[in-house]
Amino acid sequence: MHSSQTANRRMTKVFKALADGTRQEILQLLEDQQYTVGDIVSKFDLSQPTISRHLSVLKEADLVIDQRRGQNVIYRLNDSALADAMRQFFGQFRSCQEVLR
């Protein structure tokens, strides 16, 4: 696959992931510390399967990283991937290029 097509598909995944308010809140939560799924569920009025689906979308977009510790899966923000995606997208626009420097 052509590298620009790969980049465009990745960017589409990122923006689809960011388009949902709950996923935005999850990312904000993970910015400060790592959490298990159960910890994340306790912060929302949503079921564990719903939160797990949101985390799957965020993981597919490479915006969160999961790591198994015993029986728990710990999630953390992939802040470098988020920053790279934003630079890549907004860097396409002359009006944003100065701000990104």
Backbone atoms as SQL, in Angstrom:
CREATE TABLE atoms (id INTEGER PRIMARY KEY, chain TEXT, resi INTEGER, resn TEXT, atom TEXT, x REAL, y REAL, z REAL);
INSERT INTO atoms VALUES
  (1, 'A', 1, 'MET', 'N', 0.850, -1.177, 0.000),
  (2, 'A', 1, 'MET', 'CA', 0.000, 0.000, 0.000),
  (3, 'A', 1, 'MET', 'C', 0.895, 1.239, 0.000),
  (4, 'A', 2, 'HIS', 'N', 0.497, 2.240, -0.706),
  (5, 'A', 2, 'HIS', 'CA', 1.233, 3.484, -0.802),
  (6, 'A', 2, 'HIS', 'C', 1.296, 4.167, 0.567),
  (7, 'A', 3, 'SER', 'N', 2.421, 4.776, 0.899),
  (8, 'A', 3, 'SER', 'CA', 2.597, 5.348, 2.243),
  (9, 'A', 3, 'SER', 'C', 1.611, 6.475, 2.547),
  (10, 'A', 4, 'SER', 'N', 1.226, 7.258, 1.539),
  (11, 'A', 4, 'SER', 'CA', 0.245, 8.314, 1.800),
  (12, 'A', 4, 'SER', 'C', -1.138, 7.727, 2.075),
  (13, 'A', 5, 'GLN', 'N', -1.455, 6.601, 1.438),
  (14, 'A', 5, 'GLN', 'CA', -2.725, 5.925, 1.729),
  (15, 'A', 5, 'GLN', 'C', -2.723, 5.380, 3.151),
  (16, 'A', 6, 'THR', 'N', -1.597, 4.810, 3.563),
  (17, 'A', 6, 'THR', 'CA', -1.468, 4.298, 4.926),
  (18, 'A', 6, 'THR', 'C', -1.620, 5.437, 5.928),
  (19, 'A', 7, 'ALA', 'N', -0.971, 6.554, 5.663),
  (20, 'A', 7, 'ALA', 'CA', -1.062, 7.718, 6.549),
  (21, 'A', 7, 'ALA', 'C', -2.491, 8.247, 6.602),
  (22, 'A', 8, 'ASN', 'N', -3.159, 8.283, 5.468),
  (23, 'A', 8, 'ASN', 'CA', -4.548, 8.761, 5.442),
  (24, 'A', 8, 'ASN', 'C', -5.478, 7.831, 6.206),
  (25, 'A', 9, 'ARG', 'N', -5.271, 6.533, 6.068),
  (26, 'A', 9, 'ARG', 'CA', -6.105, 5.576, 6.819),
  (27, 'A', 9, 'ARG', 'C', -5.877, 5.716, 8.317),
  (28, 'A', 10, 'ARG', 'N', -4.628, 5.891, 8.698),
  (29, 'A', 10, 'ARG', 'CA', -4.307, 6.072, 10.117),
  (30, 'A', 10, 'ARG', 'C', -4.969, 7.342, 10.648),
  (31, 'A', 11, 'MET', 'N', -4.876, 8.406, 9.877),
  (32, 'A', 11, 'MET', 'CA', -5.471, 9.676, 10.293),
  (33, 'A', 11, 'MET', 'C', -6.992, 9.544, 10.418),
  (34, 'A', 12, 'THR', 'N', -7.611, 8.817, 9.506),
  (35, 'A', 12, 'THR', 'CA', -9.056, 8.592, 9.573),
  (36, 'A', 12, 'THR', 'C', -9.414, 7.841, 10.855),
  (37, 'A', 13, 'LYS', 'N', -8.629, 6.829, 11.209),
  (38, 'A', 13, 'LYS', 'CA', -8.873, 6.101, 12.459),
  (39, 'A', 13, 'LYS', 'C', -8.749, 7.012, 13.671),
  (40, 'A', 14, 'VAL', 'N', -7.735, 7.870, 13.648),
  (41, 'A', 14, 'VAL', 'CA', -7.531, 8.795, 14.770),
  (42, 'A', 14, 'VAL', 'C', -8.727, 9.724, 14.917),
  (43, 'A', 15, 'PHE', 'N', -9.164, 10.322, 13.823),
  (44, 'A', 15, 'PHE', 'CA', -10.269, 11.279, 13.925),
  (45, 'A', 15, 'PHE', 'C', -11.604, 10.606, 14.223),
  (46, 'A', 16, 'LYS', 'N', -11.801, 9.394, 13.749),
  (47, 'A', 16, 'LYS', 'CA', -13.011, 8.657, 14.140),
  (48, 'A', 16, 'LYS', 'C', -12.984, 8.372, 15.635),
  (49, 'A', 17, 'ALA', 'N', -11.817, 8.011, 16.148),
  (50, 'A', 17, 'ALA', 'CA', -11.685, 7.748, 17.585),
  (51, 'A', 17, 'ALA', 'C', -11.941, 9.024, 18.383),
  (52, 'A', 18, 'LEU', 'N', -11.443, 10.146, 17.905),
  (53, 'A', 18, 'LEU', 'CA', -11.583, 11.415, 18.620),
  (54, 'A', 18, 'LEU', 'C', -12.977, 12.032, 18.477),
  (55, 'A', 19, 'ALA', 'N', -13.770, 11.518, 17.551),
  (56, 'A', 19, 'ALA', 'CA', -15.092, 12.099, 17.284),
  (57, 'A', 19, 'ALA', 'C', -16.108, 11.804, 18.381),
  (58, 'A', 20, 'ASP', 'N', -15.803, 10.876, 19.260),
  (59, 'A', 20, 'ASP', 'CA', -16.741, 10.472, 20.308),
  (60, 'A', 20, 'ASP', 'C', -16.361, 11.128, 21.637),
  (61, 'A', 21, 'GLY', 'N', -17.335, 11.748, 22.285),
  (62, 'A', 21, 'GLY', 'CA', -17.099, 12.451, 23.546),
  (63, 'A', 21, 'GLY', 'C', -16.595, 11.555, 24.659),
  (64, 'A', 22, 'THR', 'N', -17.118, 10.347, 24.754),
  (65, 'A', 22, 'THR', 'CA', -16.655, 9.420, 25.799),
  (66, 'A', 22, 'THR', 'C', -15.193, 9.071, 25.587),
  (67, 'A', 23, 'ARG', 'N', -14.812, 8.831, 24.337),
  (68, 'A', 23, 'ARG', 'CA', -13.413, 8.508, 24.059),
  (69, 'A', 23, 'ARG', 'C', -12.507, 9.700, 24.356),
  (70, 'A', 24, 'GLN', 'N', -12.986, 10.897, 24.101),
  (71, 'A', 24, 'GLN', 'CA', -12.214, 12.095, 24.462),
  (72, 'A', 24, 'GLN', 'C', -12.010, 12.152, 25.974),
  (73, 'A', 25, 'GLU', 'N', -13.054, 11.853, 26.725),
  (74, 'A', 25, 'GLU', 'CA', -12.953, 11.857, 28.189),
  (75, 'A', 25, 'GLU', 'C', -11.995, 10.774, 28.676),
  (76, 'A', 26, 'ILE', 'N', -12.023, 9.620, 28.052),
  (77, 'A', 26, 'ILE', 'CA', -11.103, 8.546, 28.429),
  (78, 'A', 26, 'ILE', 'C', -9.660, 8.987, 28.194),
  (79, 'A', 27, 'LEU', 'N', -9.402, 9.622, 27.061),
  (80, 'A', 27, 'LEU', 'CA', -8.047, 10.102, 26.776),
  (81, 'A', 27, 'LEU', 'C', -7.608, 11.135, 27.810),
  (82, 'A', 28, 'GLN', 'N', -8.512, 12.035, 28.171),
  (83, 'A', 28, 'GLN', 'CA', -8.175, 13.040, 29.188),
  (84, 'A', 28, 'GLN', 'C', -7.866, 12.372, 30.521),
  (85, 'A', 29, 'LEU', 'N', -8.634, 11.370, 30.862),
  (86, 'A', 29, 'LEU', 'CA', -8.407, 10.618, 32.101),
  (87, 'A', 29, 'LEU', 'C', -7.026, 9.955, 32.080),
  (88, 'A', 30, 'LEU', 'N', -6.681, 9.343, 30.947),
  (89, 'A', 30, 'LEU', 'CA', -5.417, 8.628, 30.828),
  (90, 'A', 30, 'LEU', 'C', -4.211, 9.551, 30.689),
  (91, 'A', 31, 'GLU', 'N', -4.460, 10.824, 30.480),
  (92, 'A', 31, 'GLU', 'CA', -3.335, 11.757, 30.362),
  (93, 'A', 31, 'GLU', 'C', -2.566, 11.868, 31.676),
  (94, 'A', 32, 'ASP', 'N', -3.263, 11.752, 32.782),
  (95, 'A', 32, 'ASP', 'CA', -2.632, 11.941, 34.082),
  (96, 'A', 32, 'ASP', 'C', -2.044, 10.665, 34.678),
  (97, 'A', 33, 'GLN', 'N', -2.651, 9.530, 34.391),
  (98, 'A', 33, 'GLN', 'CA', -2.144, 8.272, 34.944),
  (99, 'A', 33, 'GLN', 'C', -2.713, 7.087, 34.195),
  (100, 'A', 34, 'GLN', 'N', -2.178, 5.904, 34.515),
  (101, 'A', 34, 'GLN', 'CA', -2.626, 4.663, 33.911),
  (102, 'A', 34, 'GLN', 'C', -3.799, 4.113, 34.708),
  (103, 'A', 35, 'TYR', 'N', -4.695, 3.424, 34.014),
  (104, 'A', 35, 'TYR', 'CA', -5.868, 2.847, 34.672),
  (105, 'A', 35, 'TYR', 'C', -6.168, 1.464, 34.119),
  (106, 'A', 36, 'THR', 'N', -6.772, 0.621, 34.953),
  (107, 'A', 36, 'THR', 'CA', -7.335, -0.642, 34.477),
  (108, 'A', 36, 'THR', 'C', -8.708, -0.343, 33.873),
  (109, 'A', 37, 'VAL', 'N', -9.260, -1.301, 33.157),
  (110, 'A', 37, 'VAL', 'CA', -10.608, -1.140, 32.605),
  (111, 'A', 37, 'VAL', 'C', -11.595, -0.871, 33.742),
  (112, 'A', 38, 'GLY', 'N', -11.473, -1.618, 34.827),
  (113, 'A', 38, 'GLY', 'CA', -12.373, -1.432, 35.967),
  (114, 'A', 38, 'GLY', 'C', -12.294, -0.032, 36.542),
  (115, 'A', 39, 'ASP', 'N', -11.074, 0.510, 36.627),
  (116, 'A', 39, 'ASP', 'CA', -10.899, 1.884, 37.116),
  (117, 'A', 39, 'ASP', 'C', -11.590, 2.879, 36.183),
  (118, 'A', 40, 'ILE', 'N', -11.450, 2.661, 34.890),
  (119, 'A', 40, 'ILE', 'CA', -12.068, 3.559, 33.903),
  (120, 'A', 40, 'ILE', 'C', -13.587, 3.455, 33.994),
  (121, 'A', 41, 'VAL', 'N', -14.100, 2.224, 34.073),
  (122, 'A', 41, 'VAL', 'CA', -15.547, 2.017, 34.179),
  (123, 'A', 41, 'VAL', 'C', -16.109, 2.775, 35.378),
  (124, 'A', 42, 'SER', 'N', -15.374, 2.770, 36.495),
  (125, 'A', 42, 'SER', 'CA', -15.860, 3.430, 37.716),
  (126, 'A', 42, 'SER', 'C', -15.997, 4.944, 37.550),
  (127, 'A', 43, 'LYS', 'N', -15.350, 5.512, 36.549),
  (128, 'A', 43, 'LYS', 'CA', -15.410, 6.965, 36.307),
  (129, 'A', 43, 'LYS', 'C', -16.575, 7.361, 35.396),
  (130, 'A', 44, 'PHE', 'N', -17.245, 6.374, 34.813),
  (131, 'A', 44, 'PHE', 'CA', -18.311, 6.629, 33.843),
  (132, 'A', 44, 'PHE', 'C', -19.584, 5.891, 34.256),
  (133, 'A', 45, 'ASP', 'N', -20.694, 6.353, 33.740),
  (134, 'A', 45, 'ASP', 'CA', -21.969, 5.678, 33.956),
  (135, 'A', 45, 'ASP', 'C', -22.261, 4.798, 32.742),
  (136, 'A', 46, 'LEU', 'N', -21.289, 3.933, 32.424),
  (137, 'A', 46, 'LEU', 'CA', -21.383, 3.046, 31.267),
  (138, 'A', 46, 'LEU', 'C', -20.951, 1.645, 31.686),
  (139, 'A', 47, 'SER', 'N', -21.404, 0.643, 30.942),
  (140, 'A', 47, 'SER', 'CA', -21.053, -0.742, 31.267),
  (141, 'A', 47, 'SER', 'C', -19.601, -1.036, 30.888),
  (142, 'A', 48, 'GLN', 'N', -19.081, -2.096, 31.476),
  (143, 'A', 48, 'GLN', 'CA', -17.717, -2.519, 31.157),
  (144, 'A', 48, 'GLN', 'C', -17.561, -2.877, 29.674),
  (145, 'A', 49, 'PRO', 'N', -18.521, -3.608, 29.069),
  (146, 'A', 49, 'PRO', 'CA', -18.373, -3.893, 27.631),
  (147, 'A', 49, 'PRO', 'C', -18.348, -2.617, 26.765),
  (148, 'A', 50, 'THR', 'N', -19.129, -1.614, 27.158),
  (149, 'A', 50, 'THR', 'CA', -19.140, -0.354, 26.390),
  (150, 'A', 50, 'THR', 'C', -17.786, 0.339, 26.496),
  (151, 'A', 51, 'ILE', 'N', -17.241, 0.418, 27.704),
  (152, 'A', 51, 'ILE', 'CA', -15.924, 1.035, 27.885),
  (153, 'A', 51, 'ILE', 'C', -14.865, 0.235, 27.135),
  (154, 'A', 52, 'SER', 'N', -14.958, -1.079, 27.177),
  (155, 'A', 52, 'SER', 'CA', -14.000, -1.919, 26.451),
  (156, 'A', 52, 'SER', 'C', -14.055, -1.663, 24.951),
  (157, 'A', 53, 'ARG', 'N', -15.255, -1.457, 24.416),
  (158, 'A', 53, 'ARG', 'CA', -15.373, -1.135, 22.985),
  (159, 'A', 53, 'ARG', 'C', -14.712, 0.213, 22.680),
  (160, 'A', 54, 'HIS', 'N', -14.934, 1.196, 23.543),
  (161, 'A', 54, 'HIS', 'CA', -14.287, 2.503, 23.354),
  (162, 'A', 54, 'HIS', 'C', -12.764, 2.354, 23.404),
  (163, 'A', 55, 'LEU', 'N', -12.268, 1.580, 24.350),
  (164, 'A', 55, 'LEU', 'CA', -10.825, 1.361, 24.453),
  (165, 'A', 55, 'LEU', 'C', -10.279, 0.639, 23.219),
  (166, 'A', 56, 'SER', 'N', -11.050, -0.268, 22.659),
  (167, 'A', 56, 'SER', 'CA', -10.628, -0.964, 21.431),
  (168, 'A', 56, 'SER', 'C', -10.474, 0.003, 20.266),
  (169, 'A', 57, 'VAL', 'N', -11.414, 0.934, 20.146),
  (170, 'A', 57, 'VAL', 'CA', -11.327, 1.939, 19.080),
  (171, 'A', 57, 'VAL', 'C', -10.091, 2.813, 19.290),
  (172, 'A', 58, 'LEU', 'N', -9.849, 3.222, 20.530),
  (173, 'A', 58, 'LEU', 'CA', -8.683, 4.050, 20.829),
  (174, 'A', 58, 'LEU', 'C', -7.383, 3.283, 20.583),
  (175, 'A', 59, 'LYS', 'N', -7.383, 2.020, 20.907),
  (176, 'A', 59, 'LYS', 'CA', -6.196, 1.191, 20.677),
  (177, 'A', 59, 'LYS', 'C', -5.961, 0.998, 19.184),
  (178, 'A', 60, 'GLU', 'N', -7.027, 0.741, 18.437),
  (179, 'A', 60, 'GLU', 'CA', -6.918, 0.574, 16.982),
  (180, 'A', 60, 'GLU', 'C', -6.338, 1.837, 16.332),
  (181, 'A', 61, 'ALA', 'N', -6.657, 2.987, 16.888),
  (182, 'A', 61, 'ALA', 'CA', -6.128, 4.258, 16.374),
  (183, 'A', 61, 'ALA', 'C', -4.748, 4.568, 16.949),
  (184, 'A', 62, 'ASP', 'N', -4.214, 3.677, 17.776),
  (185, 'A', 62, 'ASP', 'CA', -2.900, 3.805, 18.408),
  (186, 'A', 62, 'ASP', 'C', -2.840, 4.964, 19.407),
  (187, 'A', 63, 'LEU', 'N', -3.994, 5.352, 19.945),
  (188, 'A', 63, 'LEU', 'CA', -4.033, 6.464, 20.896),
  (189, 'A', 63, 'LEU', 'C', -3.872, 6.005, 22.339),
  (190, 'A', 64, 'VAL', 'N', -4.079, 4.726, 22.592),
  (191, 'A', 64, 'VAL', 'CA', -3.805, 4.163, 23.914),
  (192, 'A', 64, 'VAL', 'C', -2.959, 2.908, 23.748),
  (193, 'A', 65, 'ILE', 'N', -2.226, 2.608, 24.799),
  (194, 'A', 65, 'ILE', 'CA', -1.394, 1.415, 24.850),
  (195, 'A', 65, 'ILE', 'C', -1.890, 0.581, 26.021),
  (196, 'A', 66, 'ASP', 'N', -2.027, -0.712, 25.797),
  (197, 'A', 66, 'ASP', 'CA', -2.436, -1.587, 26.902),
  (198, 'A', 66, 'ASP', 'C', -1.292, -2.524, 27.255),
  (199, 'A', 67, 'GLN', 'N', -1.244, -2.869, 28.531),
  (200, 'A', 67, 'GLN', 'CA', -0.201, -3.758, 29.019),
  (201, 'A', 67, 'GLN', 'C', -0.815, -4.672, 30.067),
  (202, 'A', 68, 'ARG', 'N', -0.612, -5.954, 29.915),
  (203, 'A', 68, 'ARG', 'CA', -1.160, -6.918, 30.859),
  (204, 'A', 68, 'ARG', 'C', -0.249, -6.998, 32.075),
  (205, 'A', 69, 'ARG', 'N', -0.875, -6.899, 33.256),
  (206, 'A', 69, 'ARG', 'CA', -0.176, -7.092, 34.530),
  (207, 'A', 69, 'ARG', 'C', -0.999, -8.080, 35.336),
  (208, 'A', 70, 'GLY', 'N', -0.563, -9.321, 35.343),
  (209, 'A', 70, 'GLY', 'CA', -1.335, -10.360, 36.017),
  (210, 'A', 70, 'GLY', 'C', -2.667, -10.531, 35.314),
  (211, 'A', 71, 'GLN', 'N', -3.754, -10.405, 36.079),
  (212, 'A', 71, 'GLN', 'CA', -5.086, -10.530, 35.492),
  (213, 'A', 71, 'GLN', 'C', -5.623, -9.208, 34.975),
  (214, 'A', 72, 'ASN', 'N', -4.910, -8.114, 35.232),
  (215, 'A', 72, 'ASN', 'CA', -5.376, -6.796, 34.819),
  (216, 'A', 72, 'ASN', 'C', -4.712, -6.341, 33.532),
  (217, 'A', 73, 'VAL', 'N', -5.451, -5.549, 32.791),
  (218, 'A', 73, 'VAL', 'CA', -4.894, -4.856, 31.635),
  (219, 'A', 73, 'VAL', 'C', -4.865, -3.383, 31.999),
  (220, 'A', 74, 'ILE', 'N', -3.688, -2.803, 31.916),
  (221, 'A', 74, 'ILE', 'CA', -3.483, -1.399, 32.259),
  (222, 'A', 74, 'ILE', 'C', -3.442, -0.595, 30.964),
  (223, 'A', 75, 'TYR', 'N', -4.191, 0.501, 30.930),
  (224, 'A', 75, 'TYR', 'CA', -4.222, 1.377, 29.754),
  (225, 'A', 75, 'TYR', 'C', -3.529, 2.686, 30.081),
  (226, 'A', 76, 'ARG', 'N', -2.808, 3.190, 29.077),
  (227, 'A', 76, 'ARG', 'CA', -2.200, 4.513, 29.214),
  (228, 'A', 76, 'ARG', 'C', -2.290, 5.235, 27.878),
  (229, 'A', 77, 'LEU', 'N', -2.237, 6.542, 27.947),
  (230, 'A', 77, 'LEU', 'CA', -2.279, 7.378, 26.751),
  (231, 'A', 77, 'LEU', 'C', -0.991, 7.194, 25.956),
  (232, 'A', 78, 'ASN', 'N', -1.120, 7.052, 24.671),
  (233, 'A', 78, 'ASN', 'CA', 0.043, 7.038, 23.775),
  (234, 'A', 78, 'ASN', 'C', 0.227, 8.470, 23.301),
  (235, 'A', 79, 'ASP', 'N', 0.761, 9.304, 24.194),
  (236, 'A', 79, 'ASP', 'CA', 0.812, 10.734, 23.903),
  (237, 'A', 79, 'ASP', 'C', 1.689, 11.073, 22.710),
  (238, 'A', 80, 'SER', 'N', 2.735, 10.310, 22.453),
  (239, 'A', 80, 'SER', 'CA', 3.563, 10.609, 21.286),
  (240, 'A', 80, 'SER', 'C', 2.799, 10.346, 19.990),
  (241, 'A', 81, 'ALA', 'N', 1.996, 9.281, 19.950),
  (242, 'A', 81, 'ALA', 'CA', 1.201, 9.000, 18.756),
  (243, 'A', 81, 'ALA', 'C', 0.123, 10.059, 18.555),
  (244, 'A', 82, 'LEU', 'N', -0.482, 10.510, 19.653),
  (245, 'A', 82, 'LEU', 'CA', -1.490, 11.574, 19.556),
  (246, 'A', 82, 'LEU', 'C', -0.856, 12.854, 19.028),
  (247, 'A', 83, 'ALA', 'N', 0.295, 13.228, 19.590),
  (248, 'A', 83, 'ALA', 'CA', 0.984, 14.447, 19.141),
  (249, 'A', 83, 'ALA', 'C', 1.413, 14.326, 17.672),
  (250, 'A', 84, 'ASP', 'N', 1.945, 13.162, 17.291),
  (251, 'A', 84, 'ASP', 'CA', 2.363, 12.959, 15.898),
  (252, 'A', 84, 'ASP', 'C', 1.183, 13.083, 14.940),
  (253, 'A', 85, 'ALA', 'N', 0.040, 12.499, 15.312),
  (254, 'A', 85, 'ALA', 'CA', -1.142, 12.564, 14.457),
  (255, 'A', 85, 'ALA', 'C', -1.616, 14.007, 14.291),
  (256, 'A', 86, 'MET', 'N', -1.595, 14.759, 15.365),
  (257, 'A', 86, 'MET', 'CA', -2.044, 16.151, 15.278),
  (258, 'A', 86, 'MET', 'C', -1.081, 16.985, 14.431),
  (259, 'A', 87, 'ARG', 'N', 0.224, 16.773, 14.627),
  (260, 'A', 87, 'ARG', 'CA', 1.209, 17.497, 13.807),
  (261, 'A', 87, 'ARG', 'C', 1.052, 17.131, 12.338),
  (262, 'A', 88, 'GLN', 'N', 0.871, 15.830, 12.073),
  (263, 'A', 88, 'GLN', 'CA', 0.737, 15.380, 10.691),
  (264, 'A', 88, 'GLN', 'C', -0.488, 16.002, 10.033),
  (265, 'A', 89, 'PHE', 'N', -1.619, 15.970, 10.735),
  (266, 'A', 89, 'PHE', 'CA', -2.839, 16.499, 10.139),
  (267, 'A', 89, 'PHE', 'C', -2.778, 18.015, 10.002),
  (268, 'A', 90, 'PHE', 'N', -2.542, 18.704, 11.100),
  (269, 'A', 90, 'PHE', 'CA', -2.592, 20.166, 11.060),
  (270, 'A', 90, 'PHE', 'C', -1.407, 20.766, 10.309),
  (271, 'A', 91, 'GLY', 'N', -0.311, 20.027, 10.206),
  (272, 'A', 91, 'GLY', 'CA', 0.845, 20.496, 9.454),
  (273, 'A', 91, 'GLY', 'C', 0.589, 20.610, 7.964),
  (274, 'A', 92, 'GLN', 'N', -0.492, 20.021, 7.488),
  (275, 'A', 92, 'GLN', 'CA', -0.857, 20.126, 6.067),
  (276, 'A', 92, 'GLN', 'C', -1.351, 21.524, 5.702),
  (277, 'A', 93, 'PHE', 'N', -1.738, 22.292, 6.707),
  (278, 'A', 93, 'PHE', 'CA', -2.377, 23.578, 6.460),
  (279, 'A', 93, 'PHE', 'C', -1.420, 24.715, 6.776),
  (280, 'A', 94, 'ARG', 'N', -1.239, 25.588, 5.804),
  (281, 'A', 94, 'ARG', 'CA', -0.331, 26.724, 5.991),
  (282, 'A', 94, 'ARG', 'C', -0.695, 27.529, 7.233),
  (283, 'A', 95, 'SER', 'N', -1.982, 27.702, 7.468),
  (284, 'A', 95, 'SER', 'CA', -2.419, 28.519, 8.604),
  (285, 'A', 95, 'SER', 'C', -2.013, 27.919, 9.950),
  (286, 'A', 96, 'CYS', 'N', -1.708, 26.626, 9.970),
  (287, 'A', 96, 'CYS', 'CA', -1.330, 25.957, 11.228),
  (288, 'A', 96, 'CYS', 'C', 0.175, 25.741, 11.344),
  (289, 'A', 97, 'GLN', 'N', 0.888, 25.830, 10.256),
  (290, 'A', 97, 'GLN', 'CA', 2.312, 25.464, 10.268),
  (291, 'A', 97, 'GLN', 'C', 3.121, 26.338, 11.216),
  (292, 'A', 98, 'GLU', 'N', 2.838, 27.610, 11.283),
  (293, 'A', 98, 'GLU', 'CA', 3.576, 28.496, 12.186),
  (294, 'A', 98, 'GLU', 'C', 3.334, 28.123, 13.649),
  (295, 'A', 99, 'VAL', 'N', 2.111, 27.797, 13.973),
  (296, 'A', 99, 'VAL', 'CA', 1.745, 27.431, 15.348),
  (297, 'A', 99, 'VAL', 'C', 2.458, 26.145, 15.781),
  (298, 'A', 100, 'LEU', 'N', 2.656, 25.233, 14.849),
  (299, 'A', 100, 'LEU', 'CA', 3.231, 23.932, 15.164),
  (300, 'A', 100, 'LEU', 'C', 4.747, 23.967, 15.345),
  (301, 'A', 101, 'ARG', 'N', 5.372, 25.067, 15.015),
  (302, 'A', 101, 'ARG', 'CA', 6.840, 25.151, 15.152),
  (303, 'A', 101, 'ARG', 'C', 7.261, 25.336, 16.566);
